[in-house]
Amino acid sequence: MRKWCALVSLGLAGNAFALLATPPSDTALLMRNYMRFLLGQQVEQQIEILADEALPGDRAQVEAAGNAWRAEQMSAIRGELEGAFGSNSRQVFEDFVAELTTAEKNLDAEVLEQVSSALALDPAPADYASLRKTALENVMQEDLKSVSSWLGEVQMWMDLRRGNPDVPPLESWLTRSLSAADAARSPLPSFEVRKPVPEKRLLDEAEAGQESFSGDEEEEASPLDSFTTMRQERRDRALQEAEAGMQQVAEERRAAEEEFAAKKLAQAQADAEAMRHQAEQLASAEQEALEQRKNSWGNRLKSIVSATIGAATGAFTGGIGTRAGQEAANAIFNN
């Protein structure tokens, strides 16, 4: 296994030996995913603020979108870590965050240099806040752009809804750029289709309905019915005719229900496409304002994430590294 995994059992022991012994490629991967985790934390907090500012009827949509986004991001981080470290991924990530946080608290220049080198940051950041800011501007540029864009989209939708209640739902707004193939795979409302009556039940009903062909009434109708063989033949024939009729009815009903479901699904797809088209038109008309919001979120997130750890280290004393590692691992691997 990688050097990191071999050193996990040593524990932190009050130093950064395990982190410093980690291959640069592993250090870079761990740091990138830790930064992605920090961005995810900020999205969660900012969504709470936006939800408070949303119209009462829109709050649930904003919260649902935030929960879905966060779950997707945490799953992506977990997948990359497990792909690199396998069954040890949780412990490796937890120890990395713990050691990095402890190193920042202790102003450990050696660890700062190690992580900066692994990320190929040139010039090397002077402190840990600069490390995060520089990483966001370089290594994490696409991640920051994606997060800022998403928050800008949500904020823009909220602003449009305040002036126009007919603006499409948030989900349609956020997925307006999907291709036709992607849109077809998107979740659509489900429609209940009655299940066909099981064949055994049909046969039972058919047989029960043929009582007029058996018993005393048949014997009264004709003396020939006294013969057991002929009576059985008549009952079998009547049952077969009833069975065939019931099966035909079942097939016709099944076909009608499938046709109804297909029409409802087609209508739902058409409605979704219409809402996406409307969202595209609104976004096009507000393109400049939308870009301004995205850029604003990018600058805001860089400032917030850069100061994240510094603020935390001033609030707690003792064990902050261990606590930070556990919380980060729980958020990702218990999600």
C-alpha positions in Angstrom: 0.0 0.0 0.0 1.1 3.6 -0.3 3.5 5.1 2.2 0.6 7.1 3.8 -1.4 3.9 4.5 1.7 2.3 6.0 2.2 5.3 8.4 -1.5 5.7 9.5 -0.9 3.3 12.4 1.7 5.6 13.8 -0.9 8.2 14.6 -0.3 11.9 14.7 2.1 11.8 17.6 2.2 15.5 17.8 4.1 16.0 14.5 3.5 16.0 10.7 5.7 13.1 9.9 3.0 11.1 8.2 1.9 14.0 6.0 5.5 14.9 5.0 6.2 11.3 4.1 3.2 11.1 1.8 4.0 11.0 -2.0 3.3 14.5 -3.6 0.6 13.0 -5.9 -1.3 11.7 -2.9 -0.8 15.0 -1.0 -2.2 16.9 -4.0 -5.2 14.6 -4.4 -6.0 14.9 -0.6 -5.6 18.7 -0.6 -7.8 19.1 -3.7 -10.6 17.1 -2.2 -10.2 18.9 1.1 -10.7 22.2 -0.7 -13.7 20.7 -2.5 -15.1 19.8 0.9 -14.5 23.4 2.2 -16.3 24.7 -0.9 -19.2 22.3 -0.2 -19.4 23.6 3.3 -19.7 27.1 2.1 -22.4 26.2 -0.4 -24.4 24.6 2.4 -24.1 27.8 4.6 -24.9 30.2 1.7 -27.9 28.1 0.7 -29.3 28.5 4.2 -28.9 32.3 3.9 -30.5 32.3 0.4 -33.4 30.1 1.6 -34.1 32.7 4.4 -34.3 35.4 1.7 -36.4 33.4 -0.7 -40.2 33.9 -1.1 -42.1 31.7 1.3 -43.3 29.4 -1.5 -39.8 29.1 -2.9 -37.8 28.2 0.2 -38.4 24.5 -0.1 -37.1 24.5 -3.7 -33.9 26.3 -2.7 -33.3 23.9 0.2 -34.0 20.8 -1.9 -31.6 22.0 -4.6 -28.9 22.7 -2.0 -29.3 19.3 -0.4 -29.1 17.6 -3.8 -26.0 19.5 -4.8 -24.2 18.8 -1.5 -25.0 15.1 -1.7 -23.7 14.9 -5.2 -20.5 16.7 -4.3 -19.8 14.7 -1.2 -20.4 11.5 -3.2 -17.9 12.7 -5.9 -15.2 13.4 -3.2 -15.8 10.0 -1.6 -15.6 8.3 -5.0 -12.2 9.9 -5.8 -10.8 9.1 -2.4 -11.9 5.5 -2.5 -10.5 5.1 -5.9 -7.1 6.3 -4.7 -6.9 4.7 -1.2 -9.5 1.9 -1.2 -10.8 0.7 2.2 -8.3 3.1 4.0 -9.7 6.2 2.3 -11.7 7.4 5.3 -8.8 7.1 7.7 -6.3 8.6 5.3 -8.5 11.6 4.6 -9.3 12.1 8.3 -5.7 12.0 9.3 -4.7 14.3 6.5 -7.2 17.0 7.5 -6.2 16.6 11.2 -2.5 17.0 10.5 -3.0 19.9 8.1 -5.2 21.7 10.5 -2.8 21.1 13.4 0.1 22.3 11.2 -1.7 25.5 10.4 -2.5 26.1 14.1 1.2 25.6 14.8 2.3 27.8 11.9 4.3 24.8 10.5 6.3 26.2 7.6 7.5 22.7 6.6 4.1 21.3 6.0 3.1 24.5 4.2 6.0 24.1 1.8 5.2 20.4 1.3 1.6 21.0 0.3 2.4 24.0 -1.8 5.1 22.0 -3.7 2.7 19.0 -4.2 0.2 21.4 -5.8 2.9 23.0 -7.9 2.1 26.5 -6.6 4.7 29.1 -7.8 5.5 31.3 -6.0 4.9 29.4 -2.8 2.2 30.9 -0.6 3.5 32.7 2.5 0.9 31.3 4.9 -2.0 28.9 5.0 -4.7 31.4 4.1 -2.7 32.3 1.0 -2.3 28.6 0.3 -6.1 28.1 0.1 -6.6 31.3 -1.9 -3.9 30.5 -4.4 -5.1 26.9 -4.7 -8.6 28.1 -5.5 -7.3 30.5 -8.1 -5.1 27.9 -9.8 -5.6 24.2 -9.0 -9.2 24.6 -8.0 -10.1 27.1 -10.7 -12.7 25.0 -12.4 -14.3 23.8 -9.1 -14.6 27.4 -7.9 -16.1 28.4 -11.2 -18.6 25.6 -11.0 -19.6 26.4 -7.5 -19.8 30.2 -8.1 -21.9 29.6 -11.2 -24.3 27.3 -9.4 -24.9 29.8 -6.5 -25.3 32.6 -9.0 -27.9 30.6 -10.9 -29.9 30.0 -7.7 -29.7 33.7 -6.7 -30.7 34.9 -10.1 -33.7 32.6 -10.1 -34.8 33.9 -6.7 -34.5 37.5 -8.0 -36.6 36.7 -11.1 -39.3 35.0 -9.0 -39.7 38.1 -6.9 -40.8 40.0 -10.0 -42.4 37.2 -12.0 -44.2 34.3 -10.2 -44.5 32.6 -13.6 -40.7 31.9 -13.8 -40.2 28.1 -14.1 -39.4 26.0 -11.1 -35.8 26.0 -9.8 -35.1 22.5 -11.2 -36.1 23.6 -14.7 -34.0 26.7 -14.4 -30.9 24.8 -13.3 -31.3 22.1 -16.0 -32.2 24.4 -18.9 -28.9 23.7 -20.7 -29.3 20.0 -20.7 -29.2 18.3 -24.1 -32.3 16.5 -25.4 -30.7 13.2 -24.5 -29.9 14.3 -21.0 -33.3 15.8 -20.6 -34.9 12.5 -21.5 -32.9 10.8 -18.7 -33.9 13.4 -16.1 -36.4 12.3 -13.5 -40.0 13.0 -14.6 -43.3 12.7 -12.6 -44.4 9.1 -12.3 -47.9 8.1 -13.2 -49.8 5.3 -11.6 -50.8 2.6 -14.0 -53.3 0.0 -12.8 -51.8 -3.5 -12.8 -53.5 -6.1 -15.0 -55.6 -8.6 -13.1 -53.5 -11.8 -12.6 -54.4 -14.6 -15.0 -55.1 -17.0 -12.1 -57.6 -14.5 -10.7 -59.3 -14.2 -14.1 -59.6 -17.9 -14.4 -61.1 -18.1 -10.9 -63.6 -15.4 -11.7 -64.5 -17.0 -15.0 -65.1 -20.4 -13.4 -67.1 -18.8 -10.6 -69.2 -17.0 -13.2 -70.2 -20.2 -14.9 -72.3 -21.6 -12.2 -75.3 -21.4 -14.5 -73.7 -24.2 -16.5 -73.5 -26.6 -13.6 -75.6 -28.1 -10.8 -79.3 -28.6 -10.6 -80.2 -25.9 -13.1 -78.4 -27.7 -15.8 -80.1 -31.0 -14.9 -83.5 -29.3 -15.1 -82.7 -27.8 -18.5 -82.1 -31.2 -20.2 -82.1 -34.9 -19.4 -78.9 -35.3 -21.3 -77.1 -33.3 -18.5 -77.5 -36.3 -16.3 -74.6 -38.0 -18.1 -71.4 -37.0 -16.3 -69.2 -36.9 -19.4 -71.4 -34.6 -21.4 -72.0 -32.3 -18.4 -68.2 -32.0 -17.9 -67.6 -31.3 -21.5 -70.2 -28.5 -21.5 -68.6 -27.0 -18.3 -65.1 -27.2 -19.8 -66.3 -25.5 -23.0 -68.1 -22.8 -21.2 -65.0 -22.2 -19.0 -62.7 -22.0 -22.0 -65.0 -19.5 -23.7 -65.2 -17.4 -20.5 -61.4 -17.6 -20.1 -60.8 -16.4 -23.6 -63.2 -13.5 -23.2 -61.6 -12.5 -19.9 -58.1 -12.6 -21.3 -59.2 -10.5 -24.3 -60.6 -7.9 -21.9 -57.4 -7.9 -19.8 -55.3 -7.4 -22.9 -57.5 -4.6 -24.1 -57.4 -2.9 -20.7 -53.6 -3.4 -20.5 -53.1 -1.8 -23.9 -55.4 1.1 -23.0 -53.5 1.8 -19.7 -50.1 1.7 -21.5 -51.4 4.1 -24.1 -52.7 6.4 -21.3 -49.3 6.2 -19.5 -47.4 6.9 -22.7 -49.5 10.0 -23.4 -49.1 11.3 -19.8 -45.3 10.8 -20.1 -45.1 12.5 -23.4 -47.1 15.4 -22.0 -44.8 15.6 -19.0 -41.8 15.7 -21.3 -43.4 18.4 -23.4 -44.1 20.5 -20.3 -40.6 20.1 -19.1 -39.2 21.1 -22.4 -41.4 24.1 -22.5 -40.2 25.2 -19.1 -36.6 24.7 -20.1 -37.2 26.8 -23.2 -38.8 29.5 -21.1 -35.9 29.4 -18.6 -33.4 29.7 -21.5 -35.2 32.8 -22.8 -35.2 34.4 -19.3 -31.5 33.6 -18.8 -30.6 35.0 -22.2 -32.3 38.3 -21.3 -30.6 38.5 -18.0 -27.2 37.2 -19.1 -25.2 40.2 -18.0 -26.7 40.3 -14.5 -26.2 36.5 -14.2 -22.5 36.8 -15.0 -22.1 39.5 -12.5 -23.7 37.3 -9.8 -21.4 34.4 -10.7 -18.3 36.6 -10.5 -19.4 38.1 -7.2 -19.8 34.6 -5.8 -16.4 33.6 -7.0 -14.7 36.5 -5.2 -16.8 36.0 -2.1 -16.0 32.2 -1.9 -12.3 32.9 -2.3 -12.4 35.3 0.6 -14.5 33.0 2.9 -12.6 29.8 2.2 -9.2 31.5 2.7 -10.2 32.6 6.2 -12.1 29.4 7.1 -9.4 27.6 9.2 -7.9 30.8 10.6 -11.3 31.6 12.2 -11.7 28.1 13.5 -8.3 28.0 15.2 -9.0 31.2 17.1 -12.3 29.7 18.4 -11.0 26.5 19.9 -8.0 25.3 21.9 -6.6 21.8 21.9 -7.6 18.9 19.7 -8.8 21.1 16.8 -6.9 19.0 14.2 -8.6 15.8 15.4 -12.0 17.4 15.5 -11.6 18.9 12.0 -10.5 15.6 10.6 -13.5 13.7 12.1 -16.0 16.3 11.0 -14.7 16.3 7.5 -14.6 12.5 7.3 -18.1 12.2 8.7 -19.5 14.7 6.2 -18.1 12.8 3.3 -18.3 9.2 4.3 -21.5 9.3 6.3 -23.4 11.3 3.7 
